[in-house]
Amino acid sequence: MSIERLNPSGMAFPGMSQGVGCGDFVLVSGQVALKDRQIVCAGDPAGQTEQVFRNIEAVLAEAGLALGHVVSLRSYLTSADHYQAYASVKNRIFADNPPAATAMVVTALVLPEIMVEVEAVAWRHALAKAPTV
């Protein structure tokens, strides 16, 4: 069984893969609100969350999967005040088949404009309805 490195066009960064497929699982690296290598939706946690899930969706697509294959999320928020905005987007996307999830408040993320970061684990055999962002 081989390991696949998943790096959608325009999302590759040195020293990391955006996702790694290993066996039945795909592990998606922490995604932030980057589009075309620029931070988007500064000051808007809901807008940043939308972009984060678009990025997760793009990584999963490289493995032939969709958001409906996600079985676990780990989220980092720079303020508890951002949780409601984050949760409203996540709950809409995963309304029918929510994954296991953890949300943590952290002091900071890698850049001060980033408010939300999300890691995902997808299972190739999930038969969940495939939500989209």
C-alpha positions as CSV (number, residue, x, y, z in Angstrom):
1,M,0.0,0.0,0.0
2,S,1.5,3.4,-1.0
3,I,1.2,6.8,0.6
4,E,-0.1,9.5,-1.7
5,R,0.8,13.2,-1.2
6,L,-2.0,15.5,-2.1
7,N,-1.2,19.1,-3.1
8,P,-3.9,20.8,-5.3
9,S,-2.6,23.3,-7.8
10,G,-1.6,26.5,-6.1
11,M,-1.7,25.0,-2.6
12,A,1.7,23.4,-2.4
13,F,4.1,24.7,0.3
14,P,7.7,23.5,1.0
15,G,8.1,21.0,3.8
16,M,4.5,19.8,4.0
17,S,1.7,18.1,2.0
18,Q,-1.8,19.5,2.1
19,G,-3.0,16.0,2.6
20,V,-1.7,12.5,2.8
21,G,-3.6,9.4,1.8
22,C,-2.6,6.3,3.7
23,G,-4.7,3.2,3.3
24,D,-8.4,3.9,4.0
25,F,-7.8,7.4,5.4
26,V,-6.9,10.8,4.1
27,L,-5.4,13.2,6.6
28,V,-5.8,16.9,5.6
29,S,-3.3,19.3,7.0
30,G,-4.6,22.3,8.9
31,Q,-6.3,24.6,6.4
32,V,-6.6,28.4,6.8
33,A,-8.3,31.1,4.8
34,L,-5.8,31.2,2.0
35,K,-6.8,31.7,-1.6
36,D,-4.2,32.2,-4.3
37,R,-1.6,32.5,-1.5
38,Q,-3.5,35.5,0.0
39,I,-5.4,35.6,3.3
40,V,-9.1,36.2,2.5
41,C,-11.9,37.5,4.7
42,A,-9.7,39.2,7.3
43,G,-11.8,40.0,10.3
44,D,-14.7,37.7,9.2
45,P,-14.6,34.3,11.0
46,A,-17.5,33.0,9.0
47,G,-15.9,34.0,5.7
48,Q,-12.6,32.5,6.7
49,T,-14.4,29.3,7.7
50,E,-16.0,29.1,4.3
51,Q,-12.6,29.3,2.6
52,V,-11.1,26.8,5.0
53,F,-13.7,24.2,4.0
54,R,-13.3,25.0,0.3
55,N,-9.6,24.3,0.8
56,I,-10.4,21.0,2.6
57,E,-12.7,20.1,-0.3
58,A,-10.0,20.8,-2.8
59,V,-7.5,18.6,-1.0
60,L,-10.0,15.8,-0.7
61,A,-10.9,16.1,-4.4
62,E,-7.3,15.3,-5.2
63,A,-7.9,11.9,-3.6
64,G,-11.3,11.4,-5.3
65,L,-13.2,12.2,-2.1
66,A,-15.6,14.9,-1.0
67,L,-16.6,16.5,2.3
68,G,-19.1,13.7,2.9
69,H,-16.1,11.4,3.5
70,V,-14.9,13.5,6.5
71,V,-15.2,11.6,9.8
72,S,-13.2,13.9,12.1
73,L,-12.4,17.6,12.4
74,R,-10.0,19.4,14.7
75,S,-10.5,23.2,14.7
76,Y,-8.4,26.0,16.2
77,L,-10.0,29.4,16.8
78,T,-8.1,32.5,17.9
79,S,-11.1,33.6,20.1
80,A,-14.1,32.0,21.7
81,D,-16.1,34.8,20.1
82,H,-15.4,33.2,16.7
83,Y,-17.0,29.9,17.6
84,Q,-20.6,30.7,16.7
85,A,-19.6,31.9,13.2
86,Y,-17.4,28.9,12.7
87,A,-20.1,26.5,14.0
88,S,-22.8,27.9,11.8
89,V,-20.8,27.3,8.7
90,K,-19.6,23.8,9.8
91,N,-23.1,22.8,10.9
92,R,-24.6,23.9,7.5
93,I,-22.0,21.9,5.6
94,F,-22.3,18.8,7.7
95,A,-26.0,19.1,8.6
96,D,-26.9,15.5,7.6
97,N,-23.8,13.6,8.7
98,P,-21.7,15.5,11.2
99,P,-18.2,14.2,11.8
100,A,-16.6,13.8,15.2
101,A,-15.2,17.3,16.1
102,T,-13.0,19.2,18.5
103,A,-12.7,23.0,18.7
104,M,-10.0,24.7,20.6
105,V,-9.2,28.3,21.4
106,V,-5.6,29.2,20.9
107,T,-3.5,32.3,21.6
108,A,-2.6,32.8,17.9
109,L,-2.1,31.0,14.6
110,V,0.8,31.4,12.2
111,L,-0.3,34.9,10.9
112,P,-2.2,37.4,12.9
113,E,-5.0,37.8,10.3
114,I,-5.8,34.1,10.5
115,M,-8.7,33.4,12.8
116,V,-9.6,29.8,12.0
117,E,-7.6,26.6,11.1
118,V,-9.1,23.2,10.6
119,E,-7.6,19.7,10.2
120,A,-9.7,16.9,8.7
121,V,-9.6,13.1,8.5
122,A,-11.6,11.4,5.8
123,W,-12.4,7.7,5.4
124,R,-12.5,6.5,1.8
125,H,-15.4,4.1,2.5
126,A,-17.8,6.7,4.0
127,L,-21.1,6.6,2.2
128,A,-22.4,9.9,3.6
129,K,-24.2,12.3,1.4
130,A,-21.5,14.6,-0.1
131,P,-22.0,18.2,1.2
132,T,-20.4,21.1,-0.5
133,V,-19.3,24.5,0.7
